[in-house]
Amino acid sequence: MSSLTLKQVGKTYNTHARIIQSLDLEIRDGEFMVFVGPSGCGKTTLLRMIAGLEDISEGEIYFDDELVNDIPPAHRGSAMVFQSYALYPHLTVAENLSFGLKMAGVSKVEQAKAVDAAAEVLQIKQLLDRKPKELSGGQRQRVAIGRAIVRKPKVFLFDEPLSNLDANLRVKMRVELTRLHAELGTTMIYVTHDQVEAMTLGQRIAVFNAGKIEQVGVPLEIYHYPANLFVAEFMGSPKMNMLPCAAVPTGANHWRLDIDGAGHLDIGTEHIHPENARTLGVRPEHFVLASKDKGIRAKVSLIEQLGESTVVYALIQSLNREISMRMNGSVQSLQIGQDIYLGCKSHHIRLFDASGNAIAMSRQLDSLV
């Protein structure tokens, strides 16, 4: 196992295209860290720099206390699992698993021990004599992971390894990866653009945008306390509702958030001080139906019945903006075209200033539900 330290790490192509912007990051020994962000934000490039597959334009990368900038990939103690399985089609599963050890001059006895141990962990012992063409997508991915396991790396690097699998298999493989990390206890860095993967796999998440890290934290912190508008809108599906607002004092420790032409929300300030608020953020599950002429006025435009919950989309006509509300169970009382009023408890409200940064609030007062 190994910790990783990134100090002012940057990547520039052709002296002009700055892909990674002087990042600092600490990844703890034995941690499962997830890099998440939209396509082209630099997360895979950073992973390849950690592996040694991409040169570093600036900064330093340490495995524990060892500077690895100039150490070749094969000697860094990391193992990478790619989006494509990259298995040798003419070799059996056992031969694919042992290939790297064979090239490194490991004895056949040690190869066999390592292959057997990896196959046991991944529950693929029954597949060792098969060729890749005889395997399902999930089985091929397990073999690709097994090929990394046999090397006993200090750090596992995963580059969107589940993106080629169907939805049901991705869920199963997420469980398997969580189990694998618990069993091996090895440091793992996982790249994805899938928010669900990030939330369910990561002990901590680093949210990337345009070559920089917007926020690092545990999943619930990222979800409930986004550092800025980008994180708030990127994490969550449906995304957090964002509405322009103006804060107006209405009395001691009480404020009104005016939503242009669509009503207002009355809030207390025991959780937050809204003086500089310019944008109101509310998660879909935190909106509730309010009585007439109280709250934010909207017109129902779409109702999605999902079984365990219902997502209601409603248009705020004065802003020409659609918001979403998630409600438990099936909702029979609402109809498309119906006018509704939406409220929200003060401790669920998130406010952002003119620069898009979150306005600090008293987290110890928030139940996170």
Order of alpha helices (4+ residues) and beta strands (2+ residues): beta-beta-beta-alpha-beta-beta-beta-alpha-alpha-alpha-beta-alpha-beta-alpha-beta-beta-alpha-alpha-beta-beta-beta-beta-beta-beta-beta-beta-beta-beta-beta
